Amino acid sequence: MKARIPKHREFIIDFPKEVSQEKADEGWEKLTALLAESGRPADALEPKFTCKRCEDTGAVDGRTCDCVRRVMQQLRRKEIEELSSLSISSFDTMQLDYYPNTVDKTLGESVRSYMTGVLADLRDYAADFSPATRESLLLVGNAGLGKTHAALAIAGEVLRQNYDVIYVSCPDFFGKLEALHFGTDPGGEEETLFQTACNADLLILDDLGTEFNSSFFLTNLYSLLNNRLGAKLPTIVTTNITDGALLEKLYTEKISSRLAAFVQIQFLGSDIRVQKAAE
């Protein structure tokens, strides 16, 4: 009869396969006594798991455990903070006073009033985020109007909800992919980097239009956008390119058609960085 040896204790004493329960119990009694004599608890030799749910394997029922996701989110936040001003980029730090308070004839209201509504909508987008229900966004406008700040504010809020967020600048991300592709990549980092961006709950591509435009870039940008749209995962793209015809000329009809599926949000006003520098 096979002994009923408690879980996680198989490796402590190598009992023969055919051992009586009496012998097994006797062995554990001796072990417990030895531990007690040395001032240690009876479970001193049992493994101490950081995560009791997955027992530090990283997976439960074939799915990634929440403990791994938490660590990934912490690392993502650290990466974003190193690459950007995430720590100071929130909706509360966006100062509406820098947007003109004069009526814009095209809008029928002041730019400040319009941007107040835009930022309120983006705050709502982040506050109740779900990859399954949120649309992809294209934040469009001239330089210095708060597009990156708003995108980072969304990233910070979505990260706080324990979703996986990737924030990258287009020139840095695609430049790294290209360097790996045409250089040495024995560890397969290019594929890992690309798939990480493809599978994130939220991907933010900042500064589209500032990268080096090449056939490699166009192919990978199309694949990335197409994969995420197919998987129904939201992406936020920021760009200074406000002319749709120029966008299609630079990025081909296939890419511009994918971007046309995004909800376009126009940022208006005067360069806030210039205003701050003049103060």
Summary of the structure (lengths in Angstrom):
residues: 279
radius of gyration: 27.2
end to end distance: 85.2
largest distance: 91.4
contacts: 754
relative contact order: 0.12
helix: 50%
strand: 12%
